[in-house]
């Protein structure tokens, strides 16, 4: 008899829910608004409704499910099932696992969303043949997850893997946490790229970018990348600087953790052609050569499905009779 699992990729604006089998194949999915303005309990209700909608599409009953995996922004405590707080959800020490289990007859497993994505790439994507792997997502911010001996490395209190907040330029700008000056997220995220481009326009360091005629506030990453591809030198230099600092961060990870593989995902990877080579050169300049030679740098394979696949991977890897317990 086939085993089925539910996964929820919980974000600040949307809830993505999927029903999958033990191989990670998504057989039905549902998308709905998070509605953070309505508070914690309303979000839980929306999650439950999204699960039932996905089950209807899969033509399954909830009794067919083994367990539910939740990928959530952190910080959080996976053992206690608590989300401490996030920048885009109204949670404050919220017992999301207990709340969900009160409403549905299903074991619920919580995981940091970046860790879940790392596990998905390990189980179903680019990392299937390795045991030591790092996943880095480059988007609005920079997140990541560490796979050690085939499993997520959580650290002593589920806080490991905050790759975006290691310092690569102590004199640099701050990230969203404000106290982290010059961290990788502040220097190489999508937000960082646009910040530098807008600052150049506002301070009249450049006359403009090729193909863009709006105000600094209207500039998007797509428009900046297009200008760079059309030969705009200022736009190219912004991506080159981003690649340089990303390479320093990657070199630090290689020297510290000696992974077999580093997998890169996230929306900024659509502009890979503008920074990848610079990043590789920066890695080569800053990492220990013998350690660097044993590590491959590749693009993620799961694309936009990685968050949902991650929530399912958590359910599949930690589900079954021992759901809710560490292996």
C-alpha positions as semicolon CSV with decimal commas, in nm:
position;residue;x (nm);y (nm);z (nm)
1;X;0,000;0,000;0,000
2;X;0,137;0,343;-0,097
3;X;0,243;0,585;0,177
4;X;0,140;0,949;0,143
5;X;0,266;1,259;0,315
6;X;0,164;1,625;0,336
7;X;0,406;1,915;0,322
8;X;0,348;2,285;0,389
9;X;0,588;2,557;0,278
10;X;0,488;2,845;0,505
11;X;0,575;3,197;0,398
12;X;0,481;3,551;0,485
13;X;0,243;3,591;0,191
14;X;0,150;3,239;0,081
15;X;0,098;2,885;0,203
16;X;0,204;2,614;-0,044
17;X;0,072;2,270;0,041
18;X;0,148;1,944;-0,135
19;X;0,056;1,578;-0,108
20;X;0,338;1,344;-0,204
21;X;0,437;0,982;-0,198
22;X;0,742;0,823;-0,034
23;X;0,958;0,898;-0,340
24;X;0,893;1,272;-0,306
25;X;0,665;1,288;-0,610
26;X;0,409;1,566;-0,560
27;X;0,069;1,436;-0,669
28;X;-0,146;1,737;-0,570
29;X;-0,088;2,088;-0,447
30;X;-0,275;2,387;-0,311
31;X;-0,181;2,754;-0,278
32;X;-0,347;3,008;-0,051
33;X;-0,280;3,339;0,122
34;X;-0,117;3,333;0,463
35;X;-0,318;3,635;0,586
36;X;-0,066;3,736;0,852
37;X;-0,279;4,038;0,941
38;X;-0,537;3,803;1,095
39;X;-0,293;3,655;1,345
40;X;-0,153;3,319;1,449
41;X;-0,470;3,114;1,485
42;X;-0,605;3,230;1,151
43;X;-0,281;3,116;0,986
44;X;-0,324;2,771;1,143
45;X;-0,681;2,755;1,012
46;X;-0,557;2,851;0,665
47;X;-0,293;2,576;0,676
48;X;-0,558;2,317;0,764
49;X;-0,789;2,436;0,487
50;X;-0,503;2,416;0,238
51;X;-0,430;2,057;0,343
52;X;-0,791;1,957;0,286
53;X;-0,795;2,126;-0,056
54;X;-0,481;1,939;-0,159
55;X;-0,632;1,612;-0,034
56;X;-0,945;1,674;-0,244
57;X;-0,730;1,724;-0,552
58;X;-0,539;1,403;-0,474
59;X;-0,869;1,221;-0,411
60;X;-0,743;1,105;-0,073
61;X;-0,872;1,119;0,285
62;X;-0,664;1,258;0,569
63;X;-0,641;0,905;0,709
64;X;-0,424;0,820;0,406
65;X;-0,149;1,052;0,529
66;X;0,145;0,933;0,734
67;X;0,234;1,277;0,872
68;X;0,268;1,646;0,792
69;X;0,596;1,834;0,745
70;X;0,610;2,213;0,793
71;X;0,889;2,428;0,651
72;X;0,885;2,762;0,835
73;X;1,110;3,064;0,865
74;X;1,295;3,067;1,198
75;X;1,438;3,082;1,449
76;X;1,249;2,786;1,588
77;X;1,270;2,479;1,812
78;X;1,191;2,163;1,619
79;X;1,182;1,939;1,927
80;X;0,919;2,149;2,102
81;X;0,748;2,250;1,777
82;X;0,777;2,622;1,849
83;X;0,843;2,913;1,613
84;X;1,013;3,179;1,825
85;X;0,976;3,473;1,588
86;X;1,019;3,562;1,223
87;X;1,047;3,883;1,026
88;X;0,740;3,814;0,810
89;X;0,507;3,610;1,032
90;X;0,331;3,726;1,353
91;X;0,467;3,435;1,561
92;X;0,613;3,491;1,908
93;X;0,704;3,160;2,074
94;X;0,410;3,011;1,891
95;X;0,348;2,636;1,946
96;X;0,253;2,573;1,586
97;X;0,291;2,194;1,606
98;X;0,062;2,160;1,910
99;X;-0,192;2,394;1,751
100;X;-0,204;2,192;1,431
101;X;-0,215;1,858;1,607
102;X;-0,512;1,980;1,810
103;X;-0,703;2,039;1,487
104;X;-0,603;1,739;1,276
105;X;-0,544;1,374;1,362
106;X;-0,195;1,376;1,213
107;X;0,162;1,390;1,350
108;X;0,324;1,726;1,261
109;X;0,697;1,781;1,211
110;X;0,852;2,129;1,209
111;X;1,172;2,234;1,032
112;X;1,348;2,554;0,933
113;X;1,256;2,620;0,570
114;X;1,617;2,651;0,449
115;X;1,711;2,327;0,624
116;X;1,410;2,160;0,466
117;X;1,517;2,280;0,121
118;X;1,866;2,142;0,184
119;X;1,716;1,806;0,275
120;X;1,503;1,807;-0,039
121;X;1,807;1,863;-0,261
122;X;1,982;1,582;-0,073
123;X;1,695;1,337;-0,111
124;X;1,549;1,428;-0,450
125;X;1,781;1,676;-0,624
126;X;2,145;1,756;-0,685
127;X;2,278;1,597;-0,366
128;X;2,147;1,243;-0,393
129;X;2,493;1,086;-0,422
130;X;2,664;1,275;-0,138
131;X;2,660;1,269;0,241
132;X;2,829;1,605;0,314
133;X;2,651;1,895;0,146
134;X;2,559;2,261;0,191
135;X;2,256;2,428;0,036
136;X;2,258;2,806;-0,016
137;X;1,954;3,000;-0,128
138;X;2,018;3,347;-0,270
139;X;1,699;3,548;-0,286
140;X;1,569;3,855;-0,102
141;X;1,798;3,730;0,174
142;X;2,050;3,447;0,196
143;X;1,973;3,128;0,383
144;X;2,106;2,778;0,389
145;X;2,120;2,434;0,537
146;X;2,399;2,192;0,622
147;X;2,375;1,819;0,551
148;X;2,617;1,618;0,765
149;X;2,638;1,239;0,723
150;X;2,321;1,254;0,517
151;X;2,116;1,440;0,777
152;X;2,037;1,801;0,863
153;X;2,290;1,948;1,105
154;X;2,088;2,146;1,361
155;X;2,345;2,253;1,620
156;X;2,272;2,255;1,993
157;X;1,945;2,450;1,972
158;X;1,833;2,420;1,608
159;X;2,014;2,737;1,508
160;X;2,284;2,599;1,277
161;X;2,301;2,692;0,910
162;X;2,248;3,070;0,928
163;X;2,485;3,104;0,635
164;X;2,361;3,449;0,539
165;X;2,477;3,604;0,865
166;X;2,844;3,511;0,866
167;X;3,058;3,824;0,831
168;X;3,246;3,867;0,503
169;X;3,310;4,243;0,517
170;X;3,320;4,389;0,871
171;X;3,297;4,744;0,738
172;X;2,997;4,672;0,517
173;X;2,630;4,769;0,549
174;X;2,385;4,601;0,785
175;X;2,129;4,337;0,697
176;X;1,770;4,318;0,821
177;X;1,886;4,227;1,173
178;X;2,072;4,562;1,186
179;X;2,343;4,435;1,422
180;X;2,508;4,222;1,152
181;X;2,735;4,458;0,960
182;X;2,886;4,320;0,641
183;X;2,732;3,974;0,662
184;X;2,688;3,766;0,347
185;X;2,322;3,863;0,320
186;X;2,412;4,232;0,339
187;X;2,674;4,192;0,066
188;X;2,540;3,932;-0,180
189;X;2,161;3,892;-0,157
190;X;1,905;4,020;-0,405
191;X;1,831;4,301;-0,160
192;X;2,201;4,393;-0,148
193;X;2,229;4,407;-0,526
194;X;1,932;4,642;-0,562
195;X;2,047;4,853;-0,265
196;X;2,380;4,921;-0,435
197;X;2,219;4,997;-0,770
198;X;1,964;5,235;-0,621
199;X;2,233;5,407;-0,415
200;X;2,438;5,462;-0,731
201;X;2,139;5,628;-0,896
202;X;2,042;5,837;-0,593
203;X;2,396;5,963;-0,538
204;X;2,437;6,023;-0,912
205;X;2,736;5,792;-0,927
206;X;2,587;5,670;-1,255
207;X;2,365;5,850;-1,506
208;X;2,137;5,548;-1,531
209;X;2,128;5,186;-1,643
210;X;2,079;5,071;-2,002
211;X;1,714;5,016;-2,083
212;X;1,589;5,166;-1,755
213;X;1,444;5,516;-1,732
214;X;1,254;5,511;-1,402
215;X;1,340;5,637;-1,055
216;X;1,578;5,457;-0,823
217;X;1,286;5,322;-0,619
218;X;1,135;5,163;-0,930
219;X;1,446;4,965;-1,027
220;X;1,408;4,586;-1,006
221;X;1,654;4,301;-1,016
222;X;1,524;4,194;-1,355
223;X;1,591;4,541;-1,500
224;X;1,939;4,557;-1,348
225;X;2,029;4,212;-1,482
226;X;1,902;4,308;-1,827
227;X;2,118;4,620;-1,824
228;X;2,422;4,415;-1,724
229;X;2,361;4,166;-2,006
230;X;2,331;4,455;-2,251
231;X;2,681;4,568;-2,155
232;X;2,613;4,829;-1,886
233;X;2,945;4,844;-1,702
234;X;2,806;4,984;-1,375
235;X;2,543;4,709;-1,356
236;X;2,806;4,446;-1,434
237;X;3,030;4,575;-1,157
238;X;2,750;4,543;-0,901
239;X;2,706;4,175;-0,987
240;X;3,082;4,124;-0,990
241;X;3,114;4,267;-0,638
242;X;2,827;4,046;-0,526
243;X;3,006;3,742;-0,673
244;X;3,330;3,838;-0,500
245;X;3,173;3,848;-0,153
246;X;2,964;3,539;-0,219
247;X;3,290;3,362;-0,303
248;X;3,443;3,466;0,029
249;X;3,145;3,320;0,212
250;X;3,161;2,998;0,013
251;X;3,535;2,969;0,077
252;X;3,473;3,002;0,451
253;X;3,217;2,722;0,435
254;X;3,452;2,498;0,238
255;X;3,740;2,550;0,481
256;X;3,521;2,503;0,787
257;X;3,298;2,212;0,684
258;X;3,479;2,035;0,397
259;X;3,161;1,953;0,201
260;X;3,152;1,733;-0,109
261;X;2,896;1,960;-0,270
262;X;2,751;2,310;-0,239
263;X;2,414;2,357;-0,407
264;X;2,287;2,706;-0,498
265;X;1,919;2,793;-0,533
266;X;1,693;3,097;-0,507
267;X;1,567;3,364;-0,743
268;X;1,901;3,545;-0,785
269;X;2,037;3,232;-0,956
270;X;1,842;3,348;-1,263
271;X;2,128;3,599;-1,298
272;X;2,392;3,328;-1,251
273;X;2,568;3,424;-1,573
274;X;2,651;3,765;-1,423
275;X;2,832;3,650;-1,107
276;X;2,911;3,277;-1,116
277;X;3,256;3,301;-1,274
278;X;3,358;3,583;-1,040
279;X;3,235;3,377;-0,745
280;X;3,441;3,076;-0,856
281;X;3,754;3,291;-0,884
282;X;3,690;3,437;-0,539
283;X;3,646;3,088;-0,392
284;X;3,973;2,979;-0,552
285;X;4,150;3,286;-0,410
286;X;4,021;3,240;-0,053
287;X;3,971;2,867;0,011
288;X;4,240;2,616;0,103
289;X;4,327;2,463;-0,237
290;X;4,336;2,097;-0,130
291;X;3,995;2,127;0,039
292;X;3,846;2,331;-0,246
293;X;3,941;2,067;-0,503
294;X;3,717;1,811;-0,331
295;X;3,407;2,035;-0,341
296;X;3,176;2,081;-0,639
297;X;2,963;2,394;-0,684
298;X;2,633;2,329;-0,867
299;X;2,292;2,480;-0,926
300;X;1,991;2,335;-0,745
301;X;1,774;2,094;-0,941
302;X;1,434;2,137;-0,774
303;X;1,374;2,498;-0,880
304;X;1,064;2,668;-0,744
305;X;0,940;2,340;-0,596
306;X;1,227;2,324;-0,346
307;X;1,030;2,470;-0,052
308;X;0,738;2,234;-0,095
309;X;0,967;1,941;-0,167
310;X;1,156;2,032;0,150
311;X;0,846;2,014;0,369
312;X;0,765;1,674;0,217
313;X;1,126;1,560;0,267
314;X;1,097;1,641;0,638
315;X;0,778;1,438;0,664
316;X;0,924;1,144;0,470
317;X;1,262;1,135;0,646
318;X;1,126;1,172;0,999
319;X;0,776;1,032;0,950
320;X;0,621;0,696;1,016
321;X;0,573;0,539;1,357
322;X;0,840;0,763;1,508
323;X;0,700;1,087;1,364
324;X;0,786;1,384;1,578
325;X;1,098;1,220;1,722
326;X;1,459;1,256;1,615
327;X;1,612;0,954;1,438
